[in-house]
Amino acid sequence: MAEGSDERFDGVLLNIAQQAGSIDSILDSFFGFLQRKTDFFTGGQDEQAAEEKVLKYYKKHWKMGQKRRQGRCLCQQYWATV
């Protein structure tokens, strides 16, 4: 499976996104879930380790989004000249 192409949870996550209504609400719900149902905030990790883990995946997907954005811009530039 290609990196970042895991679509197993898209249906569930899309439902959450539609019900939450905003990025802030989605993130708040997700971190609330981690706080209530996992040991992410209470486990053996310190705050910095938890932040680094969140940033690791944020940066991974940020880079992928920027590559996708650049691809769209290049495609739009090409079609504008044709």
C-alpha positions as protocol buffer text, in pm:
chain_id: "A"
residue {
  index: 1
  type: MET
  ca { x: 0 y: 0 z: 0 }
}
residue {
  index: 2
  type: ALA
  ca { x: 138 y: 341 z: -96 }
}
residue {
  index: 3
  type: GLU
  ca { x: 226 y: 578 z: 184 }
}
residue {
  index: 4
  type: GLY
  ca { x: -71 y: 789 z: 288 }
}
residue {
  index: 5
  type: SER
  ca { x: -321 y: 596 z: 77 }
}
residue {
  index: 6
  type: ASP
  ca { x: -484 y: 406 z: 363 }
}
residue {
  index: 7
  type: GLU
  ca { x: -853 y: 462 z: 298 }
}
residue {
  index: 8
  type: ARG
  ca { x: -993 y: 199 z: 538 }
}
residue {
  index: 9
  type: PHE
  ca { x: -1132 y: 459 z: 774 }
}
residue {
  index: 10
  type: ASP
  ca { x: -1245 y: 722 z: 523 }
}
residue {
  index: 11
  type: GLY
  ca { x: -1616 y: 647 z: 568 }
}
residue {
  index: 12
  type: VAL
  ca { x: -1601 y: 678 z: 947 }
}
residue {
  index: 13
  type: LEU
  ca { x: -1376 y: 984 z: 934 }
}
residue {
  index: 14
  type: LEU
  ca { x: -1592 y: 1155 z: 672 }
}
residue {
  index: 15
  type: ASN
  ca { x: -1895 y: 1098 z: 895 }
}
residue {
  index: 16
  type: ILE
  ca { x: -1709 y: 1254 z: 1189 }
}
residue {
  index: 17
  type: ALA
  ca { x: -1600 y: 1549 z: 972 }
}
residue {
  index: 18
  type: GLN
  ca { x: -1956 y: 1611 z: 854 }
}
residue {
  index: 19
  type: GLN
  ca { x: -2096 y: 1597 z: 1207 }
}
residue {
  index: 20
  type: ALA
  ca { x: -1815 y: 1803 z: 1362 }
}
residue {
  index: 21
  type: GLY
  ca { x: -1850 y: 2078 z: 1104 }
}
residue {
  index: 22
  type: SER
  ca { x: -1505 y: 2236 z: 1136 }
}
residue {
  index: 23
  type: ILE
  ca { x: -1139 y: 2141 z: 1153 }
}
residue {
  index: 24
  type: ASP
  ca { x: -1122 y: 2273 z: 1511 }
}
residue {
  index: 25
  type: SER
  ca { x: -1412 y: 2048 z: 1616 }
}
residue {
  index: 26
  type: ILE
  ca { x: -1260 y: 1746 z: 1440 }
}
residue {
  index: 27
  type: LEU
  ca { x: -926 y: 1793 z: 1614 }
}
residue {
  index: 28
  type: ASP
  ca { x: -1091 y: 1860 z: 1949 }
}
residue {
  index: 29
  type: SER
  ca { x: -1301 y: 1544 z: 1913 }
}
residue {
  index: 30
  type: PHE
  ca { x: -999 y: 1336 z: 1813 }
}
residue {
  index: 31
  type: PHE
  ca { x: -782 y: 1454 z: 2102 }
}
residue {
  index: 32
  type: GLY
  ca { x: -1078 y: 1418 z: 2337 }
}
residue {
  index: 33
  type: PHE
  ca { x: -1112 y: 1058 z: 2223 }
}
residue {
  index: 34
  type: LEU
  ca { x: -740 y: 998 z: 2285 }
}
residue {
  index: 35
  type: GLN
  ca { x: -773 y: 1150 z: 2632 }
}
residue {
  index: 36
  type: ARG
  ca { x: -1083 y: 949 z: 2728 }
}
residue {
  index: 37
  type: LYS
  ca { x: -1018 y: 613 z: 2564 }
}
residue {
  index: 38
  type: THR
  ca { x: -639 y: 569 z: 2539 }
}
residue {
  index: 39
  type: ASP
  ca { x: -328 y: 624 z: 2747 }
}
residue {
  index: 40
  type: PHE
  ca { x: -187 y: 880 z: 2502 }
}
residue {
  index: 41
  type: PHE
  ca { x: -198 y: 1155 z: 2764 }
}
residue {
  index: 42
  type: THR
  ca { x: -150 y: 942 z: 3074 }
}
residue {
  index: 43
  type: GLY
  ca { x: 96 y: 678 z: 2953 }
}
residue {
  index: 44
  type: GLY
  ca { x: 469 y: 672 z: 3003 }
}
residue {
  index: 45
  type: GLN
  ca { x: 535 y: 946 z: 2748 }
}
residue {
  index: 46
  type: ASP
  ca { x: 622 y: 1295 z: 2853 }
}
residue {
  index: 47
  type: GLU
  ca { x: 454 y: 1597 z: 2693 }
}
residue {
  index: 48
  type: GLN
  ca { x: 738 y: 1657 z: 2448 }
}
residue {
  index: 49
  type: ALA
  ca { x: 728 y: 1297 z: 2322 }
}
residue {
  index: 50
  type: ALA
  ca { x: 353 y: 1321 z: 2264 }
}
residue {
  index: 51
  type: GLU
  ca { x: 391 y: 1651 z: 2079 }
}
residue {
  index: 52
  type: GLU
  ca { x: 670 y: 1507 z: 1864 }
}
residue {
  index: 53
  type: LYS
  ca { x: 449 y: 1213 z: 1769 }
}
residue {
  index: 54
  type: VAL
  ca { x: 163 y: 1444 z: 1666 }
}
residue {
  index: 55
  type: LEU
  ca { x: 400 y: 1669 z: 1469 }
}
residue {
  index: 56
  type: LYS
  ca { x: 561 y: 1370 z: 1295 }
}
residue {
  index: 57
  type: TYR
  ca { x: 232 y: 1275 z: 1130 }
}
residue {
  index: 58
  type: TYR
  ca { x: 122 y: 1633 z: 1074 }
}
residue {
  index: 59
  type: LYS
  ca { x: 446 y: 1702 z: 885 }
}
residue {
  index: 60
  type: LYS
  ca { x: 414 y: 1378 z: 686 }
}
residue {
  index: 61
  type: HIS
  ca { x: 70 y: 1473 z: 561 }
}
residue {
  index: 62
  type: TRP
  ca { x: 158 y: 1841 z: 517 }
}
residue {
  index: 63
  type: LYS
  ca { x: 437 y: 1744 z: 276 }
}
residue {
  index: 64
  type: MET
  ca { x: 207 y: 1511 z: 84 }
}
residue {
  index: 65
  type: GLY
  ca { x: -57 y: 1783 z: 59 }
}
residue {
  index: 66
  type: GLN
  ca { x: 196 y: 2034 z: -71 }
}
residue {
  index: 67
  type: LYS
  ca { x: 313 y: 1789 z: -339 }
}
residue {
  index: 68
  type: ARG
  ca { x: -48 y: 1734 z: -442 }
}
residue {
  index: 69
  type: ARG
  ca { x: -108 y: 2108 z: -449 }
}
residue {
  index: 70
  type: GLN
  ca { x: 200 y: 2167 z: -666 }
}
residue {
  index: 71
  type: GLY
  ca { x: 84 y: 1895 z: -904 }
}
residue {
  index: 72
  type: ARG
  ca { x: -253 y: 2067 z: -942 }
}
residue {
  index: 73
  type: CYS
  ca { x: -89 y: 2405 z: -1002 }
}
residue {
  index: 74
  type: LEU
  ca { x: 139 y: 2262 z: -1269 }
}
residue {
  index: 75
  type: CYS
  ca { x: -155 y: 2090 z: -1434 }
}
residue {
  index: 76
  type: GLN
  ca { x: -361 y: 2411 z: -1431 }
}
residue {
  index: 77
  type: GLN
  ca { x: -67 y: 2606 z: -1576 }
}
residue {
  index: 78
  type: TYR
  ca { x: -31 y: 2350 z: -1855 }
}
residue {
  index: 79
  type: TRP
  ca { x: -399 y: 2357 z: -1949 }
}
residue {
  index: 80
  type: ALA
  ca { x: -402 y: 2736 z: -1941 }
}
residue {
  index: 81
  type: THR
  ca { x: -138 y: 2739 z: -2216 }
}
residue {
  index: 82
  type: VAL
  ca { x: -301 y: 2477 z: -2437 }
}
